[in-house]
């Protein structure tokens, strides 16, 4: 028996994994007010906990991408998912900010494989013209995870303690691992894939994704290439916005807008719902621009990134509104904006790198992004008590607009630019 459209079931399975991935990381931000009080954690110490996760996540991303390109999507994603599930549950036994930072660091190491695995799976299962749509649908998992965190944590607080939320997410992750191992297969091994759909996938893929002989550059060679910096710099500039939303929105609503816990549960998920819309709409915008603006598919990805960057002007204006509900609306614009441009950048990455290096490239770009996010978070934890939230939201918008300029100038389709002579010389010496 063949299942029609099975590639969409595969991307749904990836999205489910990312829902749990992001639920694990966002549970902390929603539980923060209760957790900080219970463990006597200050705002600055909370920033240290967030930075511990970000640094571990950042440095592990290229390693996770390399391992995924080496052992394959199925085994690699399952192993990392099991690890992050156990690390998430372990946070329930934290006794202070140091132990919490340790467990969150372990979580960051394990979660680093999530996005590289998703990009690699879509490059395996989708032709180029559908890839941005598929990435939009799997990337929705990141927003749904953040969306589900507020009601889950509030439910846990009402039925026990904050520790319950971490344990529940860990259990959900273990269940997903079992389902993933049973259902996910590469297209070449998937017996439920029909011949017509197989031909549709393979005929629409670039040679670098369909050719078994596609080469793989070393980390060193990729780091010295224009290709990497075309995605690495924009990721470094744009990622601080998303990490700020994930880690600080609940605290912002309670401390700056004076909302209580129930109001946080009612409204903190809204920016992430808007982010879901950005994931999906951003994915469909690329083929629409390609068709109606008469531009190449690759240029259409850049246009989507620019649209998202300009929308970041919305949250930059959050300090100009007095109503907490207007502030939430502007943060919703920010959630939509970031996921629109983020999905476009993942699609650009899959267009620029072959099947044997796309996960590595995604991981290296992620490392750049999370190093930028960690640096900004460290400053955020200090500056927020001195200048407030509003100026920092303005800075995030400026970062994204600069990132759009870098993408437009540097990103080139799979045509490789010659490597710098110093890279070629070192490679030859080896």
VOPAGU-2260 file (C-alpha; in pm, 1 decimal, decimal comma):
REM VOPAGU-2260
SITE   aa  ch    i         X         Y         Z
SITE  UNK   A    0       0,0       0,0       0,0
SITE  UNK   A    1     122,0     348,2     -92,3
SITE  UNK   A    2      35,2     665,2      98,0
SITE  UNK   A    3     -31,0     968,1    -120,7
SITE  UNK   A    4     153,2    1282,9     -15,0
SITE  UNK   A    5     362,7    1098,5     242,5
SITE  UNK   A    6     628,7    1371,4     225,4
SITE  UNK   A    7     385,4    1599,3     412,3
SITE  UNK   A    8     341,0    1334,8     681,6
SITE  UNK   A    9     719,3    1323,7     720,1
SITE  UNK   A   10     743,5    1699,5     766,2
SITE  UNK   A   11     456,7    1681,0    1017,9
SITE  UNK   A   12     659,3    1429,6    1217,4
SITE  UNK   A   13     956,7    1669,0    1216,2
SITE  UNK   A   14     726,8    1952,2    1329,1
SITE  UNK   A   15     602,4    1740,9    1621,7
SITE  UNK   A   16     961,3    1689,3    1734,1
SITE  UNK   A   17    1030,8    2061,2    1717,2
SITE  UNK   A   18     716,0    2134,9    1917,6
SITE  UNK   A   19     862,0    1934,4    2205,2
SITE  UNK   A   20    1207,1    2083,8    2143,2
SITE  UNK   A   21    1077,6    2438,3    2183,5
SITE  UNK   A   22     836,5    2346,9    2459,4
SITE  UNK   A   23    1135,0    2224,3    2660,1
SITE  UNK   A   24    1325,4    2550,3    2615,8
SITE  UNK   A   25    1025,9    2783,1    2666,2
SITE  UNK   A   26     898,2    2613,7    2980,3
SITE  UNK   A   27    1172,8    2792,1    3171,0
SITE  UNK   A   28    1069,5    3145,0    3070,9
SITE  UNK   A   29     706,7    3091,3    3174,7
SITE  UNK   A   30     801,5    2920,8    3499,9
SITE  UNK   A   31    1062,0    3190,7    3571,3
SITE  UNK   A   32     860,0    3409,1    3812,6
SITE  UNK   A   33     768,8    3113,5    4037,9
SITE  UNK   A   34    1099,7    2934,8    3988,0
SITE  UNK   A   35    1307,5    3245,7    4064,9
SITE  UNK   A   36    1113,5    3305,7    4385,8
SITE  UNK   A   37    1136,8    2942,4    4494,3
SITE  UNK   A   38    1511,7    2912,4    4425,7
SITE  UNK   A   39    1603,6    3271,5    4523,6
SITE  UNK   A   40    1732,0    3355,8    4174,4
SITE  UNK   A   41    1790,8    3721,3    4078,7
SITE  UNK   A   42    1724,9    3871,3    3734,4
SITE  UNK   A   43    2096,6    3875,1    3658,3
SITE  UNK   A   44    2134,2    3511,1    3766,3
SITE  UNK   A   45    1836,2    3419,4    3548,2
SITE  UNK   A   46    2020,5    3578,6    3256,6
SITE  UNK   A   47    2319,8    3356,4    3339,3
SITE  UNK   A   48    2093,5    3049,2    3320,5
SITE  UNK   A   49    1961,8    3157,1    2980,0
SITE  UNK   A   50    2314,9    3228,8    2854,9
SITE  UNK   A   51    2431,0    2882,4    2969,1
SITE  UNK   A   52    2170,1    2724,3    2744,1
SITE  UNK   A   53    2249,8    2959,5    2455,1
SITE  UNK   A   54    2626,2    2904,3    2465,6
SITE  UNK   A   55    2595,8    2525,4    2484,2
SITE  UNK   A   56    2338,4    2531,2    2205,4
SITE  UNK   A   57    2557,8    2759,9    1995,1
SITE  UNK   A   58    2881,7    2562,0    2015,6
SITE  UNK   A   59    2704,9    2228,3    1972,5
SITE  UNK   A   60    2513,9    2327,4    1657,1
SITE  UNK   A   61    2793,1    2263,2    1403,8
SITE  UNK   A   62    2883,7    1940,1    1584,2
SITE  UNK   A   63    2520,0    1828,3    1579,2
SITE  UNK   A   64    2492,3    1917,9    1210,3
SITE  UNK   A   65    2808,8    1722,6    1130,3
SITE  UNK   A   66    2680,8    1417,8    1319,7
SITE  UNK   A   67    2347,2    1435,4    1137,0
SITE  UNK   A   68    2525,4    1452,1     800,8
SITE  UNK   A   69    2738,7    1155,3     911,5
SITE  UNK   A   70    2493,4     911,7    1074,2
SITE  UNK   A   71    2176,7    1025,2     897,3
SITE  UNK   A   72    1860,5    1208,4     993,4
SITE  UNK   A   73    1671,4     921,2    1153,7
SITE  UNK   A   74    1927,1     794,5    1406,7
SITE  UNK   A   75    2081,4    1134,2    1471,7
SITE  UNK   A   76    1757,5    1317,4    1543,7
SITE  UNK   A   77    1628,1    1038,7    1769,6
SITE  UNK   A   78    1946,5    1025,7    1978,5
SITE  UNK   A   79    1950,6    1400,9    2034,9
SITE  UNK   A   80    1578,4    1411,3    2110,7
SITE  UNK   A   81    1610,0    1142,8    2377,2
SITE  UNK   A   82    1896,2    1337,6    2534,5
SITE  UNK   A   83    1707,4    1668,0    2544,3
SITE  UNK   A   84    1401,5    1498,7    2693,7
SITE  UNK   A   85    1605,2    1360,4    2983,0
SITE  UNK   A   86    1786,3    1692,0    3034,3
SITE  UNK   A   87    1456,2    1882,2    3043,2
SITE  UNK   A   88    1310,8    1650,6    3306,9
SITE  UNK   A   89    1631,1    1671,4    3512,9
SITE  UNK   A   90    1583,9    2047,8    3558,1
SITE  UNK   A   91    1302,1    1965,8    3800,5
SITE  UNK   A   92    1569,2    1866,4    4053,5
SITE  UNK   A   93    1751,3    2201,7    4044,4
SITE  UNK   A   94    1832,3    2353,6    4383,3
SITE  UNK   A   95    1967,8    2692,3    4273,6
SITE  UNK   A   96    2072,6    2893,1    3970,7
SITE  UNK   A   97    2399,2    2702,5    3923,8
SITE  UNK   A   98    2239,4    2358,5    3908,9
SITE  UNK   A   99    1962,0    2498,2    3689,6
SITE  UNK   A  100    2223,0    2648,8    3455,8
SITE  UNK   A  101    2398,9    2308,9    3440,7
SITE  UNK   A  102    2083,2    2121,8    3339,4
SITE  UNK   A  103    1986,5    2393,3    3091,2
SITE  UNK   A  104    2335,6    2370,9    2944,2
SITE  UNK   A  105    2285,7    1998,0    2889,8
SITE  UNK   A  106    1949,9    2078,1    2731,2
SITE  UNK   A  107    2119,0    2324,4    2495,2
SITE  UNK   A  108    2374,5    2063,5    2387,3
SITE  UNK   A  109    2100,9    1812,5    2305,7
SITE  UNK   A  110    1854,8    2053,9    2144,4
SITE  UNK   A  111    2116,1    2181,1    1899,9
SITE  UNK   A  112    2019,5    1911,8    1648,0
SITE  UNK   A  113    1655,5    2019,8    1613,0
SITE  UNK   A  114    1671,7    2277,0    1334,0
SITE  UNK   A  115    1960,1    2114,5    1137,5
SITE  UNK   A  116    1763,7    1788,0    1139,8
SITE  UNK   A  117    1452,0    1963,8    1015,0
SITE  UNK   A  118    1635,7    2136,0     729,4
SITE  UNK   A  119    1810,3    1811,3     635,0
SITE  UNK   A  120    1482,3    1616,4     636,8
SITE  UNK   A  121    1312,6    1869,5     407,7
SITE  UNK   A  122    1609,8    1865,0     169,2
SITE  UNK   A  123    1567,5    1486,3     151,7
SITE  UNK   A  124    1192,3    1482,5     106,9
SITE  UNK   A  125    1105,3    1791,9    -100,3
SITE  UNK   A  126    1183,9    1940,4    -441,9
SITE  UNK   A  127    1330,1    2291,7    -445,2
SITE  UNK   A  128    1004,7    2467,7    -534,7
SITE  UNK   A  129     825,8    2319,7    -230,8
SITE  UNK   A  130    1111,9    2345,5      14,8
SITE  UNK   A  131    1029,1    2689,2     157,4
SITE  UNK   A  132     671,1    2575,1     220,8
SITE  UNK   A  133     791,1    2255,8     389,6
SITE  UNK   A  134    1038,4    2451,2     603,4
SITE  UNK   A  135     757,3    2687,2     699,7
SITE  UNK   A  136     544,9    2395,5     814,5
SITE  UNK   A  137     817,9    2223,4    1018,3
SITE  UNK   A  138     935,0    2557,9    1160,0
SITE  UNK   A  139     582,8    2609,0    1293,5
SITE  UNK   A  140     679,5    2354,7    1557,6
SITE  UNK   A  141     909,9    2609,6    1720,0
SITE  UNK   A  142     625,2    2855,1    1760,9
SITE  UNK   A  143     368,3    2599,1    1874,2
SITE  UNK   A  144     609,8    2480,5    2142,6
SITE  UNK   A  145     645,1    2836,8    2268,4
SITE  UNK   A  146     268,8    2883,8    2240,1
SITE  UNK   A  147     191,1    2576,2    2452,5
SITE  UNK   A  148     439,2    2661,3    2728,3
SITE  UNK   A  149     230,5    2927,8    2913,6
SITE  UNK   A  150     -85,9    2718,6    2961,0
SITE  UNK   A  151     119,0    2407,4    3045,1
SITE  UNK   A  152     321,8    2582,0    3315,7
SITE  UNK   A  153      18,7    2756,5    3464,7
SITE  UNK   A  154    -165,3    2421,9    3471,0
SITE  UNK   A  155     136,2    2263,7    3644,8
SITE  UNK   A  156     147,3    2545,0    3901,8
SITE  UNK   A  157    -222,8    2503,5    3971,9
SITE  UNK   A  158    -190,7    2125,1    4012,9
SITE  UNK   A  159     143,3    2102,3    4189,4
SITE  UNK   A  160     475,1    2278,3    4142,8
SITE  UNK   A  161     674,2    2421,6    3851,3
SITE  UNK   A  162     882,9    2101,6    3846,8
SITE  UNK   A  163     585,2    1909,8    3707,1
SITE  UNK   A  164     598,0    2102,2    3378,9
SITE  UNK   A  165     961,0    2001,5    3312,4
SITE  UNK   A  166     887,8    1635,5    3382,7
SITE  UNK   A  167     581,7    1627,4    3156,9
SITE  UNK   A  168     775,6    1774,7    2864,7
SITE  UNK   A  169    1053,1    1520,0    2918,0
SITE  UNK   A  170     806,0    1231,5    2905,6
SITE  UNK   A  171     648,2    1370,7    2587,6
SITE  UNK   A  172     991,9    1380,3    2426,0
SITE  UNK   A  173    1062,1    1015,1    2502,7
SITE  UNK   A  174     726,3     915,4    2348,3
SITE  UNK   A  175     805,5    1116,6    2034,4
SITE  UNK   A  176    1141,8     940,0    1999,2
SITE  UNK   A  177     967,9     603,5    1986,7
SITE  UNK   A  178     721,3     725,4    1723,4
SITE  UNK   A  179    1001,3     880,5    1514,9
SITE  UNK   A  180    1202,7     559,0    1509,9
SITE  UNK   A  181     899,5     362,0    1395,9
SITE  UNK   A  182     780,8     597,3    1120,9
SITE  UNK   A  183    1063,9     804,5     972,9
SITE  UNK   A  184    1259,0     669,2     676,7
SITE  UNK   A  185    1465,8     826,6     400,6
SITE  UNK   A  186    1275,7     837,7      66,3
SITE  UNK   A  187    1500,1     563,6     -75,4
SITE  UNK   A  188    1392,3     330,1     207,5
SITE  UNK   A  189    1028,2     433,7     241,6
SITE  UNK   A  190     815,0     153,9      98,1
SITE  UNK   A  191     496,0     358,7     140,6
SITE  UNK   A  192     624,4     621,4    -105,3
SITE  UNK   A  193     454,1     596,6    -445,0
SITE  UNK   A  194     648,6     600,9    -771,1
SITE  UNK   A  195     484,0     922,3    -892,5
SITE  UNK   A  196     566,6    1106,8    -570,8
SITE  UNK   A  197     922,7     972,0    -572,2
SITE  UNK   A  198     969,9    1103,0    -927,1
SITE  UNK   A  199     815,1    1437,1    -824,0
SITE  UNK   A  200    1066,0    1472,9    -540,0
SITE  UNK   A  201    1376,3    1364,6    -730,5
SITE  UNK   A  202    1300,4    1553,5   -1052,3
SITE  UNK   A  203    1261,7    1879,0    -861,5
SITE  UNK   A  204    1580,3    1850,6    -655,7
SITE  UNK   A  205    1907,2    2014,8    -746,1
SITE  UNK   A  206    2197,4    1781,8    -826,2
SITE  UNK   A  207    2364,0    1868,2    -495,8
SITE  UNK   A  208    2065,0    1712,6    -313,7
SITE  UNK   A  209    1996,5    1416,4    -543,8
SITE  UNK   A  210    2346,1    1316,1    -660,5
SITE  UNK   A  211    2495,2    1046,5    -441,0
SITE  UNK   A  212    2845,4    1163,4    -533,4
SITE  UNK   A  213    2791,5    1514,7    -395,4
SITE  UNK   A  214    3101,3    1624,0    -205,8
SITE  UNK   A  215    3134,1    1764,9     143,3
SITE  UNK   A  216    3361,0    2050,4     244,4
SITE  UNK   A  217    3539,1    2058,4     576,9
SITE  UNK   A  218    3430,5    2291,1     855,3
SITE  UNK   A  219    3741,1    2493,9     790,1
SITE  UNK   A  220    3668,8    2531,7     418,3
SITE  UNK   A  221    3305,3    2621,0     483,4
SITE  UNK   A  222    3403,2    2876,7     746,6
SITE  UNK   A  223    3629,3    3051,2     495,8
SITE  UNK   A  224    3365,0    3062,1     222,1
SITE  UNK   A  225    3133,7    3343,7     125,5
SITE  UNK   A  226    2845,7    3094,9     142,7
SITE  UNK   A  227    2879,8    3056,4     517,2
SITE  UNK   A  228    2906,6    3426,8     599,2
SITE  UNK   A  229    2603,8    3497,2     378,9
SITE  UNK   A  230    2394,5    3299,9     627,7
SITE  UNK   A  231    2610,3    3327,9     941,6
SITE  UNK   A  232    2605,9    3707,9     973,4
SITE  UNK   A  233    2226,4    3738,9     922,1
SITE  UNK   A  234    2168,8    3457,2    1170,9
SITE  UNK   A  235    2392,6    3629,7    1426,9
SITE  UNK   A  236    2199,4    3955,3    1385,5
SITE  UNK   A  237    1846,7    3809,9    1375,4
SITE  UNK   A  238    1857,9    3537,5    1641,0
SITE  UNK   A  239    1873,7    3775,2    1943,3
SITE  UNK   A  240    1515,5    3885,6    1870,5
SITE  UNK   A  241    1370,2    3534,5    1886,4
SITE  UNK   A  242    1566,1    3441,4    2197,2
SITE  UNK   A  243    1455,9    3763,2    2366,0
SITE  UNK   A  244    1093,3    3678,8    2289,9
SITE  UNK   A  245    1137,5    3322,7    2420,1
SITE  UNK   A  246    1316,4    3415,1    2742,3
SITE  UNK   A  247    1175,6    3752,8    2843,4
SITE  UNK   A  248     814,9    3806,7    2726,9
SITE  UNK   A  249     650,2    3656,7    3039,9
SITE  UNK   A  250     879,0    3860,3    3267,9
SITE  UNK   A  251     818,2    4170,1    3056,5
SITE  UNK   A  252     441,2    4126,6    3089,1
SITE  UNK   A  253     459,8    4085,5    3466,9
SITE  UNK   A  254     722,5    4346,5    3555,8
SITE  UNK   A  255     674,0    4613,8    3288,8
SITE  UNK   A  256     302,9    4574,8    3212,2
SITE  UNK   A  257     200,4    4454,2    3561,2
SITE  UNK   A  258      -0,2    4151,0    3449,3
SITE  UNK   A  259     -76,6    3869,5    3691,4
SITE  UNK   A  260      -7,9    3499,3    3630,5
SITE  UNK   A  261    -350,9    3430,4    3479,4
SITE  UNK   A  262    -314,4    3723,0    3238,2
SITE  UNK   A  263      26,4    3593,5    3137,2
SITE  UNK   A  264    -132,1    3255,1    3063,0
SITE  UNK   A  265    -401,7    3430,4    2857,8
SITE  UNK   A  266    -172,6    3652,9    2650,1
SITE  UNK   A  267     189,7    3529,9    2654,8
SITE  UNK   A  268     117,0    3268,9    2387,9
SITE  UNK   A  269     -15,7    3522,3    2134,3
SITE  UNK   A  270     318,9    3636,2    1988,8
SITE  UNK   A  271     398,2    3272,6    1923,6
SITE  UNK   A  272      65,4    3215,9    1749,5
SITE  UNK   A  273     156,2    3509,8    1526,4
SITE  UNK   A  274     494,0    3342,1    1476,8
SITE  UNK   A  275     312,0    3029,1    1355,5
SITE  UNK   A  276     139,4    3240,8    1093,1
SITE  UNK   A  277     476,5    3384,3     995,1
SITE  UNK   A  278     620,9    3034,5     951,2
SITE  UNK   A  279     345,7    2922,2     716,9
SITE  UNK   A  280     279,3    3249,0     531,9
SITE  UNK   A  281     650,6    3310,7     488,2
SITE  UNK   A  282     685,5    2968,7     328,5
SITE  UNK   A  283     410,6    3044,1      76,2
SITE  UNK   A  284     534,0    3397,0       4,3
SITE  UNK   A  285     845,5    3267,2    -169,3
SITE  UNK   A  286     665,7    3079,4    -451,5
SITE  UNK   A  287     417,8    3368,8    -479,1
SITE  UNK   A  288     697,3    3621,5    -529,4
SITE  UNK   A  289     862,3    3379,0    -771,5
SITE  UNK   A  290     545,2    3354,2    -977,5
SITE  UNK   A  291     403,3    3706,7    -971,3
SITE  UNK   A  292     715,6    3922,0    -929,9
SITE  UNK   A  293     890,1    3723,9   -1205,6
SITE  UNK   A  294    1206,7    3672,3   -1001,8
SITE  UNK   A  295    1416,6    3359,5    -948,2
SITE  UNK   A  296    1320,6    3121,9    -668,2
SITE  UNK   A  297    1637,0    3219,1    -482,4
SITE  UNK   A  298    1564,4    3592,4    -511,4
SITE  UNK   A  299    1212,6    3529,7    -382,5
SITE  UNK   A  300    1363,3    3386,4     -61,1
SITE  UNK   A  301    1557,6    3711,7     -15,8
SITE  UNK   A  302    1240,6    3915,3     -68,7
SITE  UNK   A  303    1065,5    3721,5     208,3
SITE  UNK   A  304    1357,3    3792,6     442,2
SITE  UNK   A  305    1331,4    4165,5     368,7
SITE  UNK   A  306     956,4    4164,1     439,3
SITE  UNK   A  307    1016,4    4000,5     777,6
SITE  UNK   A  308    1295,6    4243,1     868,1
SITE  UNK   A  309    1078,3    4547,5     791,2
SITE  UNK   A  310     796,2    4407,1    1004,8
SITE  UNK   A  311    1033,1    4412,3    1303,1
SITE  UNK   A  312     967,9    4785,6    1317,9
SITE  UNK   A  313     645,2    4686,5    1498,5
SITE  UNK   A  314     798,8    4562,4    1826,6
SITE  UNK   A  315    1049,2    4848,6    1809,9
SITE  UNK   A  316     751,9    5077,5    1879,7
SITE  UNK   A  317     641,2    4889,0    2194,1
SITE  UNK   A  318     765,5    5169,1    2421,2
SITE  UNK   A  319     537,7    5419,0    2250,5
SITE  UNK   A  320     212,0    5252,6    2360,4
SITE  UNK   A  321      56,4    5275,9    2705,9
SITE  UNK   A  322    -189,0    4987,0    2674,6
SITE  UNK   A  323     -52,1    4642,3    2765,9
SITE  UNK   A  324    -279,7    4495,3    2499,3
SITE  UNK   A  325    -131,3    4721,6    2232,5
SITE  UNK   A  326     212,6    4611,5    2351,8
SITE  UNK   A  327     112,3    4246,3    2309,2
SITE  UNK   A  328     -15,6    4326,2    1958,9
SITE  UNK   A  329     320,3    4478,6    1862,7
SITE  UNK   A  330     504,9    4179,4    2006,1
SITE  UNK   A  331     277,7    3962,7    1791,2
SITE  UNK   A  332     401,8    4155,8    1487,3
SITE  UNK   A  333     753,1    4077,0    1606,5
SITE  UNK   A  334     681,5    3705,4    1638,5
SITE  UNK   A  335     534,5    3701,7    1287,2
SITE  UNK   A  336     830,0    3899,4    1152,5
SITE  UNK   A  337    1103,2    3684,2    1297,8
SITE  UNK   A  338     963,7    3349,2    1189,2
SITE  UNK   A  339     897,0    3484,6     840,7
SITE  UNK   A  340    1258,9    3586,2     792,7
SITE  UNK   A  341    1394,1    3284,7     982,2
SITE  UNK   A  342    1217,4    3036,6     753,9
SITE  UNK   A  343    1341,7    3227,7     449,9
SITE  UNK   A  344    1700,1    3202,5     577,3
SITE  UNK   A  345    1667,6    2825,4     626,9
SITE  UNK   A  346    1538,7    2793,9     269,5
SITE  UNK   A  347    1832,7    3004,1     145,8
SITE  UNK   A  348    2066,8    2770,2     334,3
SITE  UNK   A  349    1915,0    2461,2     172,4
SITE  UNK   A  350    1953,7    2627,7    -170,0
SITE  UNK   A  351    2321,7    2704,0    -112,0
SITE  UNK   A  352    2449,3    2379,7      41,6
SITE  UNK   A  353    2437,8    2020,0     -79,3
SITE  UNK   A  354    2280,4    1720,1      93,0
SITE  UNK   A  355    2606,7    1614,0     260,5
SITE  UNK   A  356    2669,0    1953,5     419,7
SITE  UNK   A  357    2329,3    2121,0     460,6
SITE  UNK   A  358    2289,9    2011,0     824,6
SITE  UNK   A  359    2648,0    2113,5     901,7
SITE  UNK   A  360    2593,8    2453,2     738,6
SITE  UNK   A  361    2265,9    2500,4     926,5
SITE  UNK   A  362    2441,7    2412,0    1250,6
SITE  UNK   A  363    2728,5    2651,0    1183,2
SITE  UNK   A  364    2481,6    2927,8    1105,5
SITE  UNK   A  365    2294,1    2839,9    1421,7
SITE  UNK   A  366    2615,6    2865,1    1620,6
SITE  UNK   A  367    2671,0    3216,1    1489,2
SITE  UNK   A  368    2311,2    3304,3    1572,8
SITE  UNK   A  369    2318,4    3176,0    1926,9
SITE  UNK   A  370    2655,2    3332,2    2002,2
SITE  UNK   A  371    2498,4    3662,3    1901,8
SITE  UNK   A  372    2190,8    3581,7    2109,9
SITE  UNK   A  373    2400,2    3486,7    2413,3
SITE  UNK   A  374    2597,2    3811,4    2396,5
SITE  UNK   A  375    2278,3    4013,4    2365,1
SITE  UNK   A  376    2108,5    3822,7    2649,1
SITE  UNK   A  377    2404,4    3884,8    2879,8
SITE  UNK   A  378    2375,4    4258,1    2808,5
SITE  UNK   A  379    1996,6    4242,2    2826,2
SITE  UNK   A  380    2003,3    4102,2    3180,1
SITE  UNK   A  381    2209,7    4402,8    3294,4
SITE  UNK   A  382    2066,2    4681,7    3078,8
SITE  UNK   A  383    1698,2    4595,2    3126,6
SITE  UNK   A  384    1717,0    4711,8    3488,4
SITE  UNK   A  385    1885,7    5036,9    3382,3
SITE  UNK   A  386    1724,5    5150,1    3056,3
SITE  UNK   A  387    1414,1    4929,0    3042,1
SITE  UNK   A  388    1286,2    4703,6    2767,1
SITE  UNK   A  389    1186,0    4958,6    2501,2
SITE  UNK   A  390    1531,3    5071,1    2375,9
SITE  UNK   A  391    1640,4    4708,1    2353,1
SITE  UNK   A  392    1346,6    4620,0    2127,9
SITE  UNK   A  393    1455,9    4905,2    1898,5
SITE  UNK   A  394    1806,2    4756,4    1878,6
SITE  UNK   A  395    1661,6    4418,7    1777,0
SITE  UNK   A  396    1474,8    4578,5    1485,2
SITE  UNK   A  397    1791,5    4754,5    1366,9
SITE  UNK   A  398    1980,7    4424,4    1380,2
SITE  UNK   A  399    1723,4    4254,0    1155,9
SITE  UNK   A  400    1721,7    4533,4     899,2
SITE  UNK   A  401    2102,2    4517,4     876,0
SITE  UNK   A  402    2074,0    4138,4     839,9
SITE  UNK   A  403    1841,5    4184,2     541,7
SITE  UNK   A  404    2101,5    4401,0     371,9
SITE  UNK   A  405    2370,2    4136,1     427,1
SITE  UNK   A  406    2149,4    3861,4     279,1
SITE  UNK   A  407    2075,2    4068,4     -30,0
SITE  UNK   A  408    2442,7    4149,4     -86,8
SITE  UNK   A  409    2619,1    3822,8      -3,0
SITE  UNK   A  410    2383,5    3528,7     -59,7
SITE  UNK   A  411    2431,3    3360,7    -396,5
SITE  UNK   A  412    2258,9    3051,6    -530,8
SITE  UNK   A  413    2444,6    2720,3    -535,9
SITE  UNK   A  414    2709,7    2862,9    -773,2
SITE  UNK   A  415    3019,0    2827,1    -559,5
SITE  UNK   A  416    3244,3    3128,2    -529,4
SITE  UNK   A  417    3616,7    3043,8    -525,2
SITE  UNK   A  418    3753,8    2986,1    -179,7
SITE  UNK   A  419    4008,7    3235,5     -47,9
SITE  UNK   A  420    4366,0    3139,0    -135,3
SITE  UNK   A  421    4458,6    3092,8     230,1
SITE  UNK   A  422    4186,1    2827,2     268,3
SITE  UNK   A  423    4298,1    2643,9     -44,7
SITE  UNK   A  424    4660,1    2657,7      70,8
SITE  UNK   A  425    4585,3    2512,0     414,9
SITE  UNK   A  426    4360,8    2242,5     265,1
SITE  UNK   A  427    4635,0    2147,9      16,6
SITE  UNK   A  428    4891,7    2135,2     296,8
SITE  UNK   A  429    4680,1    1879,4     479,1
